[in-house]
Amino acid sequence: MVSWVSMVPEGPNFLQTSQIKRECQYRAVSLRLVFKLTIQSKVEMRY
């Protein structure tokens, strides 16, 4: 992932890659939140 970003030249492509990175981070955070919520709900159901 890092090598791919470093290969891209600066300019319009650079803006695009930064946007993609931001989207990836957002997806990772949302996935983590969903994962946490599912674990919490499972734990609550157990008790």
Secondary structure, DSSP 8 states (H G I E B T S, - for coil): -HHHHHHS-SSHHHHHHHHHHHHHHHHHHHHHHHHHHHHHHHHHHH-
